Amino acid sequence: MQGEYDVIVIGAGVIGATTARELARFDLRVLVLEAGLDLACGATRANSGIVHAGYDPLPGTLKAKYNVAGSVLFEQWQRELGFGFYRNGALVLAFNEDELATLEALLERAQANGVAGVSIVGAEELRRMEPNVSPNALAALNVPTSGICDPYGLTWACARTR
């Protein structure tokens, strides 16, 4: 570890590993420091693996911007790195009138944030999409760009590539 570095990334979880991988594309000396005994020992160990599409964050926030941009990157990263990723989509269910209004607000956020393909589906279409859904569901926000990934596989794949 002796020497000078242009960038030091603190933490070898999913964020640190993906950051170091991107920085390695440039003519930089990059060092990754991890306090744990291995990769993905910090917050990544509790990561649910959900790839958020960006329908929930307030428009104009960095979270909204990076949810949408990051979700798009996952298909490219999966092709390049070969970790587990599946764009399974998400359904946010409404069971009463108040929750229907919440779906409308989430749809507006999704559209403002630039989330592709999001829509509200009624009970009949919802049951065609997911036959095992609760019979009490009135409608759903359909978010086809949501996904799931293997956060450990992604972390390891980023750490071992240049």
Buried (B, 14 or more C-beta within 10 A) or exposed (E): EEEEEEBEBEBBBBBBBBBBBEBBEEEEEBBBEBEEEEBBBBEBBEBEBEBBBBBBBEBEEEBBBBBBEBBBEBEEBBEEBEBBBEBEBBBBBBEEEEBEEBBBEBBEBBBBBBBBEBEBBEBEBBBEEBEEBEEEBBBBBBBBBBBBBBBBBBBBBBBEEE
